[in-house]
Amino acid sequence: MSKITRVIARQVFDSRGNPTIEAEVFSNEKSSSAICPSGASTGSYEAHEKRDKKNKKYFGKSVFGPVKYINSKISKKLLNKNVHNQELIDSILINLDGTKHKTKIGANAILAVSMAVKKLSSKIKKIPLYKNFIIKKNFKLPFPMMNIINGGVHANNKLRIQEFMIRPDGAKNFSEAVRMCFLVIQCLKKIISDRGMSISVGDEGGFAPMISSNEEALRLIVKSIEKAGFKNGKQISICLDVAANELYKNRKYSIHSKKYLNVEQTINKYIKLIKKFKIRSIEDPFFENDWLAWSRFNKATKKIQIVGDDLYVTNLERLKKGFLYESSNSILIKLNQIGTVSETLDVIRFANNIGYKTVISHRSGDSEDTFIADLAVGTNSNQIKTGSLSRSERVSKYNQLIRIEEDLGSNARMNYL
């Protein structure tokens, strides 16, 4: 049995330049570290992210308090525990916090340790991380959903929809999937540049041109897909993350313009958009507690993927409620929404059992840590969201998936959509 001999933590910085936590777990001479990501567009039911709100030297964003808690208390609690017993370690961390949303210690502290433990277990076993999740034995690569135009809280433009993504549905392998996205992104870059607009990128690596119309952004993407030599809705599909929490007020939505519409009007607008631009996936089309709107939309659009993010926040209780309401057919998975690897895997297992597709996701404040790439393959998730083919904290995940595909060799297969 490999026992934990030490746990240390430190404050590091994420891709937005904000402080976050890196935890390092030791077992004799070996160690592994993990960095906790942080979101900008967050659901109100997410596990708590703890920061030093009174520390004015970092504008209240530092994490020295949670770091100290790891170094002093968590390290002692995990001393001599079996590094391969992830569920035991995670249960110790959960019980040590003792609150529903991990408000005492902070999910950012707990998750950094939990991820590092999983990594160290793989290192000691001398197996790749993706082979250490044991949900499926026949590993498959996820289809990337690349964020190529940023809006909402991820950009400084006036686009209401937060993420405009492409998914290379016609790809036969992951390397080909990345190549297809690369071509579309390069074509989009030229089109935007030729129109005299900025080609600077948002938090997740997608372009953030100063446009305000959802339809204008979609037209740019369709033109880029065609210019790259592909057919929209066939080889390449358009996917959206609406982040409707940010566009909701008094039971109405301002998704399609600044004007607020009721649920029925909003659904009708969505359906027109889906037909016109052959959209294949929509994430968070409605507010996180508007269960009936979700249900009505899911029933009205049976042929496309409806993904719950803020709706579920990787929480098993909320996923079960959504299943009963028939709110969606897919779930976004973000580790830091729930706070431990074990709880995340529980949600993925349940999603698999009820026939939901799973989409593993990064956060807008991410890092060079590639844990989610291995998680996507190790759990046979259908898709992965990790941003555009830009910014190293996004590209690092794609590079890791390319390595995993190489490691699988002739056994490498893409998952179904």
C-alpha positions as CSV (number, residue, x, y, z in Angstrom):
1,M,0.0,0.0,0.0
2,S,1.3,3.4,-1.0
3,K,0.7,5.9,1.8
4,I,0.5,9.6,1.7
5,T,3.4,11.2,3.5
6,R,2.8,14.9,2.9
7,V,0.4,17.4,1.3
8,I,1.5,20.9,0.6
9,A,-0.2,23.8,-1.2
10,R,0.8,27.1,-2.7
11,Q,-0.9,30.1,-4.3
12,V,-0.3,30.2,-8.1
13,F,-2.1,32.1,-10.9
14,D,-4.7,31.1,-13.5
15,S,-5.1,32.1,-17.1
16,R,-6.9,35.3,-16.2
17,G,-4.1,36.3,-13.9
18,N,-6.1,35.6,-10.7
19,P,-4.8,33.6,-7.7
20,T,-5.7,29.9,-7.5
21,I,-4.5,26.9,-5.6
22,E,-1.9,24.3,-6.5
23,A,-1.8,21.2,-4.2
24,E,1.1,18.7,-4.2
25,V,0.7,15.2,-2.7
26,F,3.7,13.1,-1.7
27,S,4.2,9.3,-1.2
28,N,7.8,8.6,-0.3
29,E,9.9,9.8,-3.2
30,K,7.0,10.4,-5.6
31,S,4.7,13.4,-5.8
32,S,2.0,14.9,-8.1
33,S,0.5,18.3,-8.3
34,A,-2.8,19.7,-9.5
35,I,-4.2,23.2,-10.1
36,C,-7.8,24.2,-9.4
37,P,-9.5,26.2,-12.2
38,S,-12.0,29.0,-11.6
39,G,-15.1,30.1,-13.5
40,A,-16.4,33.6,-14.5
41,S,-19.9,32.5,-15.5
42,T,-21.0,30.5,-12.5
43,G,-24.2,28.8,-11.4
44,S,-25.5,29.8,-8.0
45,Y,-25.5,26.1,-6.9
46,E,-21.9,25.5,-7.5
47,A,-19.6,24.5,-4.7
48,H,-18.0,27.4,-2.9
49,E,-14.7,28.9,-4.0
50,K,-13.0,30.3,-1.0
51,R,-10.8,33.4,-1.2
52,D,-9.3,35.9,1.3
53,K,-11.9,38.6,0.8
54,K,-10.2,40.9,3.4
55,N,-6.8,40.7,1.8
56,K,-6.7,44.1,0.0
57,K,-3.1,43.4,-1.4
58,Y,-4.8,41.0,-3.9
59,F,-8.2,42.9,-4.1
60,G,-9.7,40.1,-2.0
61,K,-8.9,37.4,-4.5
62,S,-5.9,35.7,-2.8
63,V,-6.2,32.1,-1.5
64,F,-3.6,32.1,1.3
65,G,-6.3,31.0,3.8
66,P,-7.3,27.8,2.0
67,V,-3.6,27.1,1.2
68,K,-2.8,27.4,4.9
69,Y,-5.6,25.0,5.8
70,I,-4.2,22.4,3.3
71,N,-0.7,22.7,4.7
72,S,-1.8,22.6,8.4
73,K,-4.9,20.5,8.7
74,I,-5.6,18.5,5.5
75,S,-2.0,17.3,5.3
76,K,-2.4,15.9,8.9
77,K,-5.7,14.3,8.1
78,L,-4.4,12.5,5.0
79,L,-1.2,11.3,6.6
80,N,-0.6,7.5,6.0
81,K,-3.9,7.2,4.0
82,N,-3.8,4.9,0.9
83,V,-3.2,7.1,-2.1
84,H,-5.1,4.6,-4.3
85,N,-8.3,4.9,-2.2
86,Q,-9.8,8.0,-3.9
87,E,-13.2,7.6,-2.4
88,L,-11.9,7.4,1.2
89,I,-9.7,10.4,0.7
90,D,-12.4,12.5,-0.9
91,S,-14.9,11.5,1.9
92,I,-12.3,12.6,4.5
93,L,-12.1,16.0,2.7
94,I,-15.9,16.3,2.4
95,N,-16.4,15.4,6.1
96,L,-13.6,17.8,7.2
97,D,-15.5,20.6,5.5
98,G,-18.9,19.4,6.7
99,T,-21.1,21.8,4.7
100,K,-23.3,21.2,1.7
101,H,-21.5,23.5,-0.7
102,K,-18.0,23.2,0.8
103,T,-18.1,26.7,2.3
104,K,-15.8,26.0,5.3
105,I,-12.6,24.9,3.5
106,G,-13.6,25.8,-0.1
107,A,-14.1,23.5,-3.1
108,N,-11.0,25.1,-4.6
109,A,-8.8,23.7,-1.8
110,I,-10.5,20.3,-1.7
111,L,-10.4,19.8,-5.4
112,A,-6.7,20.7,-5.8
113,V,-5.9,17.9,-3.3
114,S,-8.4,15.5,-4.8
115,M,-7.0,15.8,-8.3
116,A,-3.4,15.6,-7.1
117,V,-4.2,12.3,-5.3
118,K,-5.6,10.8,-8.5
119,K,-2.5,11.9,-10.4
120,L,-0.2,10.5,-7.8
121,S,-2.1,7.2,-7.8
122,S,-1.5,6.9,-11.6
123,K,2.1,7.7,-11.3
124,I,2.7,5.1,-8.6
125,K,0.8,2.5,-10.7
126,K,2.9,3.5,-13.7
127,I,-0.2,4.0,-15.9
128,P,-1.5,7.0,-17.8
129,L,-4.0,9.1,-15.8
130,Y,-6.8,8.3,-18.3
131,K,-6.5,4.6,-17.4
132,N,-7.0,5.2,-13.7
133,F,-10.7,6.2,-13.8
134,I,-12.1,2.7,-14.4
135,I,-15.5,3.7,-15.8
136,K,-15.1,2.1,-19.2
137,K,-12.3,-0.2,-20.5
138,N,-12.6,0.6,-24.3
139,F,-11.3,4.1,-24.3
140,K,-12.6,6.6,-26.9
141,L,-11.6,10.1,-27.7
142,P,-14.1,13.0,-27.3
143,F,-15.1,15.4,-30.0
144,P,-13.8,18.9,-29.3
145,M,-16.3,21.7,-29.1
146,M,-14.0,24.7,-29.9
147,N,-15.1,28.1,-28.8
148,I,-14.2,30.3,-31.7
149,I,-16.2,33.5,-31.0
150,N,-16.5,34.8,-27.4
151,G,-19.4,36.9,-26.1
152,G,-21.2,37.5,-22.8
153,V,-18.9,37.7,-19.7
154,H,-16.0,36.2,-21.6
155,A,-15.5,39.2,-23.9
156,N,-15.9,43.0,-24.0
157,N,-18.1,43.0,-27.1
158,K,-21.9,43.2,-27.0
159,L,-22.7,39.7,-28.1
160,R,-25.4,38.2,-25.8
161,I,-24.6,34.6,-26.4
162,Q,-21.5,33.6,-24.5
163,E,-19.9,31.0,-26.7
164,F,-20.1,30.3,-30.4
165,M,-18.5,26.9,-30.9
166,I,-17.7,24.5,-33.7
167,R,-17.7,20.7,-33.5
168,P,-15.9,18.6,-36.2
169,D,-18.6,15.9,-36.5
170,G,-17.0,14.4,-39.7
171,A,-13.6,13.7,-38.1
172,K,-12.4,10.1,-38.1
173,N,-9.8,10.7,-35.3
174,F,-8.9,13.3,-32.8
175,S,-5.9,14.7,-34.8
176,E,-8.1,15.2,-37.8
177,A,-10.7,16.9,-35.5
178,V,-8.1,19.4,-34.5
179,R,-7.0,20.0,-38.0
180,M,-10.5,20.7,-39.2
181,C,-11.1,23.2,-36.4
182,F,-7.7,24.8,-37.2
183,L,-8.7,25.4,-40.8
184,V,-12.1,27.0,-39.8
185,I,-10.4,29.2,-37.2
186,Q,-7.7,30.4,-39.6
187,C,-10.4,31.3,-42.2
188,L,-12.5,33.1,-39.5
189,K,-9.4,35.0,-38.5
190,K,-8.8,36.2,-42.0
191,I,-12.5,37.1,-42.5
192,I,-12.6,39.2,-39.3
193,S,-9.3,40.8,-40.1
194,D,-10.4,41.7,-43.7
195,R,-13.4,43.4,-42.3
196,G,-11.2,45.7,-40.2
197,M,-12.2,44.1,-36.9
198,S,-9.9,43.1,-34.0
199,I,-8.6,39.5,-34.0
200,S,-7.8,39.7,-30.2
201,V,-9.2,36.8,-28.2
202,G,-11.4,36.5,-25.1
203,D,-10.9,34.5,-21.9
204,E,-11.3,31.1,-23.6
205,G,-9.2,31.8,-26.8
206,G,-12.0,32.6,-29.2
207,F,-12.1,35.8,-31.2
208,A,-14.0,38.7,-29.6
209,P,-14.9,41.0,-32.5
210,M,-16.9,44.1,-31.7
211,I,-20.2,42.9,-33.0
212,S,-23.5,42.8,-31.2
213,S,-25.7,40.5,-33.3
214,N,-25.9,36.7,-32.6
215,E,-26.9,36.2,-36.3
216,E,-23.9,38.2,-37.5
217,A,-21.6,36.0,-35.5
218,L,-23.3,32.9,-36.9
219,R,-23.0,34.1,-40.4
220,L,-19.3,34.7,-39.9
221,I,-18.9,31.1,-38.7
222,V,-20.9,29.6,-41.6
223,K,-18.8,31.6,-44.0
224,S,-15.6,30.4,-42.3
225,I,-16.7,26.7,-42.4
226,E,-17.5,27.0,-46.1
227,K,-14.2,28.8,-46.9
228,A,-12.3,26.0,-45.1
229,G,-13.9,23.5,-47.5
230,F,-16.5,22.0,-45.2
231,K,-20.3,21.8,-45.1
232,N,-22.1,23.4,-42.2
233,G,-24.2,20.8,-40.3
234,K,-22.3,17.9,-41.9
235,Q,-18.5,17.8,-41.4
236,I,-18.6,20.8,-39.0
237,S,-21.5,21.7,-36.8
238,I,-22.2,24.9,-34.8
239,C,-22.8,24.7,-31.1
240,L,-23.8,27.4,-28.6
241,D,-23.4,28.2,-24.9
242,V,-26.0,30.8,-24.2
243,A,-25.4,31.2,-20.4
244,A,-29.0,32.3,-20.0
245,N,-28.5,33.1,-16.3
246,E,-26.9,36.3,-17.4
247,L,-29.9,37.2,-19.6
248,Y,-32.8,36.5,-17.4
249,K,-35.1,38.9,-15.6
250,N,-38.7,38.6,-14.3
251,R,-39.3,35.3,-16.1
252,K,-38.2,36.8,-19.4
253,Y,-35.0,36.5,-21.5
254,S,-33.0,38.9,-23.6
255,I,-31.0,36.3,-25.5
256,H,-31.8,37.3,-29.1
257,S,-31.7,41.0,-28.5
258,K,-31.9,43.6,-25.7
259,K,-35.6,43.1,-25.7
260,Y,-36.9,40.7,-23.0
261,L,-39.2,37.9,-24.4
262,N,-41.3,35.3,-22.6
263,V,-40.4,31.6,-22.7
264,E,-42.6,30.8,-25.7
265,Q,-41.3,33.6,-27.7
266,T,-37.7,32.7,-26.8
267,I,-38.2,29.1,-27.8
268,N,-39.6,30.1,-31.1
269,K,-36.6,32.3,-31.7
270,Y,-34.3,29.5,-30.8
271,I,-36.1,27.1,-33.3
272,K,-35.7,29.6,-36.1
273,L,-32.0,30.0,-35.3
274,I,-31.5,26.2,-35.2
275,K,-33.1,25.7,-38.6
276,K,-31.4,28.7,-40.2
277,F,-27.8,27.9,-39.1
278,K,-28.2,24.1,-38.5
279,I,-27.2,24.4,-34.9
280,R,-26.6,21.0,-33.3
281,S,-26.1,21.7,-29.6
282,I,-27.3,24.4,-27.2
283,E,-26.0,24.8,-23.6
284,D,-27.8,26.6,-20.9
285,P,-30.7,28.0,-23.0
286,F,-32.7,29.0,-19.9
287,F,-32.2,30.1,-16.3
288,E,-30.9,27.5,-13.8
289,N,-34.3,27.2,-12.0
290,D,-36.6,27.5,-14.9
291,W,-37.2,23.8,-15.1
292,L,-40.4,23.9,-17.1
293,A,-38.8,26.1,-19.8
294,W,-36.0,23.6,-20.1
295,S,-38.5,20.8,-20.4
296,R,-40.6,22.5,-23.0
297,F,-37.5,23.4,-25.1
298,N,-36.1,19.8,-24.8
299,K,-39.4,18.4,-26.1
300,A,-39.6,20.9,-28.9
301,T,-36.0,20.2,-30.2
302,K,-35.6,16.5,-29.9
303,K,-33.0,16.2,-32.7
304,I,-30.3,18.5,-31.1
305,Q,-28.2,18.2,-28.0
306,I,-29.5,20.3,-25.0
307,V,-26.7,20.6,-22.4
308,G,-27.2,21.5,-18.8
309,D,-24.4,23.4,-17.1
310,D,-25.7,26.0,-14.6
311,L,-28.8,23.9,-14.4
312,Y,-26.9,20.9,-13.0
313,V,-23.5,22.2,-11.7
314,T,-22.2,18.7,-11.7
315,N,-24.5,17.9,-8.8
316,L,-26.1,14.5,-8.6
317,E,-29.3,15.8,-6.8
318,R,-29.9,18.4,-9.5
319,L,-29.2,15.9,-12.3
320,K,-31.8,13.5,-10.9
321,K,-34.3,16.4,-10.7
322,G,-33.5,17.3,-14.3
323,F,-34.0,13.7,-15.4
324,L,-37.4,13.6,-13.8
325,Y,-38.4,16.9,-15.5
326,E,-36.9,15.7,-18.9
327,S,-35.0,19.0,-18.9
328,S,-32.1,18.1,-21.2
329,N,-30.3,15.1,-22.9
330,S,-26.8,16.1,-21.9
331,I,-24.7,17.4,-19.0
332,L,-21.6,19.6,-18.8
333,I,-19.1,18.3,-16.3
334,K,-16.9,20.7,-14.4
335,L,-14.8,19.3,-11.5
336,N,-14.8,22.5,-9.4
337,Q,-18.6,22.8,-9.5
338,I,-18.8,19.9,-7.1
339,G,-15.3,19.8,-5.6
340,T,-14.0,16.2,-5.7
341,V,-13.0,13.6,-8.2
342,S,-15.2,11.0,-6.6
343,E,-18.4,13.1,-6.7
344,T,-17.6,14.0,-10.3
345,L,-17.4,10.4,-11.3
346,D,-20.7,9.6,-9.5
347,V,-22.4,12.2,-11.6
348,I,-20.8,10.8,-14.8
349,R,-21.9,7.3,-13.9
350,F,-25.5,8.4,-13.3
351,A,-25.5,10.4,-16.6
352,N,-24.3,7.3,-18.4
353,N,-27.0,5.2,-16.8
354,I,-29.9,7.5,-17.8
355,G,-28.6,7.9,-21.4
356,Y,-27.3,11.5,-21.1
357,K,-24.2,12.5,-23.1
358,T,-21.4,14.0,-21.0
359,V,-19.3,17.0,-22.0
360,I,-16.1,17.5,-20.0
361,S,-15.4,21.2,-19.6
362,H,-12.6,23.7,-18.6
363,R,-13.3,27.0,-16.9
364,S,-12.6,30.5,-18.1
365,G,-9.9,30.8,-15.5
366,D,-7.9,27.7,-16.2
367,S,-4.3,26.6,-16.2
368,E,-1.7,24.4,-17.8
369,D,-3.1,21.4,-15.9
370,T,-4.4,18.8,-18.4
371,F,-6.4,16.7,-15.9
372,I,-9.7,17.1,-17.8
373,A,-8.3,15.7,-21.0
374,D,-7.5,12.4,-19.3
375,L,-10.9,12.6,-17.5
376,A,-12.7,12.9,-20.8
377,V,-11.0,9.7,-22.2
378,G,-11.1,7.8,-19.0
379,T,-14.8,8.3,-18.6
380,N,-15.6,7.9,-22.3
381,S,-17.2,11.3,-22.5
382,N,-18.7,12.2,-25.8
383,Q,-17.2,15.7,-26.1
384,I,-14.8,18.1,-24.4
385,K,-14.9,21.9,-24.1
386,T,-11.6,23.5,-23.5
387,G,-11.7,26.7,-25.5
388,S,-10.3,27.6,-28.9
389,L,-7.0,26.6,-30.5
390,S,-5.4,29.6,-28.9
391,R,-3.8,30.3,-25.5
392,S,-1.6,27.6,-24.0
393,E,-3.9,26.7,-21.1
394,R,-6.5,25.7,-23.8
395,V,-4.2,24.1,-26.3
396,S,-2.4,22.1,-23.6
397,K,-5.6,19.9,-23.3
398,Y,-5.8,19.3,-27.0
399,N,-2.1,18.4,-27.0
400,Q,-2.7,15.9,-24.2
401,L,-5.5,14.3,-26.2
402,I,-3.2,14.0,-29.2
403,R,-0.7,12.2,-26.9
404,I,-3.4,9.9,-25.6
405,E,-4.6,9.1,-29.1
406,E,-1.0,8.2,-29.9
407,D,-0.7,6.0,-26.8
408,L,-3.9,4.1,-27.7
409,G,-2.5,3.5,-31.2
410,S,-4.7,1.2,-33.4
411,N,-7.2,1.0,-30.5
412,A,-8.0,4.8,-30.7
413,R,-11.6,5.5,-31.6
414,M,-13.7,8.7,-31.6
415,N,-16.8,8.5,-29.4
416,Y,-20.3,8.7,-30.8
417,L,-22.3,11.9,-31.1
